[in-house]
């Protein structure tokens, strides 16, 4: 594994390195403010560091701020070294990592660990508006957990294979990235709308023989593989996205055991982040997650509000 100029390469090295509070603050500040520390309140670059309190004070607006303000870490009593260790663990755990394991490893409560993991998943969301292109495989699957907040009629309307589970659509750019999304149903209008929004016009789109894909317009070159007849016909198949479903379901069933429908999108973000960064090493995946901590804040009330909505 290549060296990172004294920065950690492994989880053990990360734990040791970030146990030094100065290292942790300097590391996050350097990634968050590559052009120099900037006040999150007024965006002024004129500030000075209060070493005793480990915060900066802005010379323009007079407000004090830590490296946590305006990030997924804000208002958290958990120390920065534990946050960074948790991010390293979830970013590099192939099959995910449970809140119980995080709690044991970091010495926090399971409730705190669960909240931390959901905040980290928020930073793992795909923020790019760039569309998939080239050869794109499209498929849908069902995950869950009964959708217990869903009306019986709505569950029935979901169509094939639902059985009270949550419908998820996936689009995989061959040799590229994956995009997944919870969808209300698997009707033609819903699926084709997602393809139109997520795939560059003129791309080759590969699907199975599900009727909802039949009306795909002339914006795409549509290839269909009928699984009742065969699974592969030359380049025509959906094996890539189906293999991705296997990885996703192994993570959910093996590590998280049960995921409620209202939180499922967060777990989809987590798995897609690791897959889309699969060619990076552990340190690089960790850094990629840290780069996205700013501007993402999730309060506990908001998180559990999804449950009661």
C-alpha positions, 0 to 999 in steps of 0.5 A: 500500500502506497504511503500517504506522507505520514498520514494513516494507511490502515485502521490501526494507524488511523486510530493512533494518528487521530487520537492526537486532537491537533492532527484530527482538527488539522486534517479535517480543516485542511480538507474542508478549507483547502484555501484557508480556514473560512468562517462558516457564518460570514465566509471571512478568512480573517480569523485566529485560533484559540488554542485553549478551546480549539476553536477559531474566532472570526475577526469580522463577525466576532463569532467563534466556530470549531471545525465541526460547525456546519458539518455532520459532526455539529452539536455532537458530544462525540470527539472528533477522533471517534468520528474519524475512526467511524468514517474509516470503518464504514467507508471500508467495510465491504459488507457494512458495519453495524451500530453495535460494532461501532459502539463496542469499538469506540466506547459509545452507546448503541444509540449514539453509534446508530445516529453517527452512522446515519450522519455519515451515510448522509455525507456519502450521498451521490451529489453529482448531477452527471448522467450515466452514459455508454452502456447502462444496465437497468433493473429493479428489485425489492428489499425489506422488511415489510412496508408497515407504513404503506397502505395495503392497496399501495403494497398490492399496486407495487406489482411483481415480487413486492410481497410487502417489500420496498421497491428499489431501482438500480442503474449501472454504468458498465465499468462505471458507477451505480445509482440506486433509488427507492421508488414508489412503484414499478409502473412504466411511468415511474421507471422510464422517468428515472431512466430519462433523468439519470441516463444520457440520451443516445446511451445503450440501455439494457433491461430484462423483459419487464413490460414497463420498459417496453415503451422506451422512446428513441432517446436510447438504444434499448436492448432486452434480455428475456430471462425466461429464455436466456440470461446472456446473449452476447453483450445483452444482459443485466448481470452487472446490476444483478450482481450489485443487488446480491452485494446490497442484499448480503450487506442488509441481511447479513449486517443490518438484518432489518432495515425499515423502508423509511431509512432504506435510502440511507443504506443505499447511499452507503453501499453505492458510495463503497461500490463507486469508490471500489478502485480507491484504497482505504485512505482515499475512500476515507478522504472522499467521504470526509470531503462531503461532510460540510453542508450536511446536517442531520438532527436526531429529531429529523432522523426519527421524524422519518419513522413517525411521518 
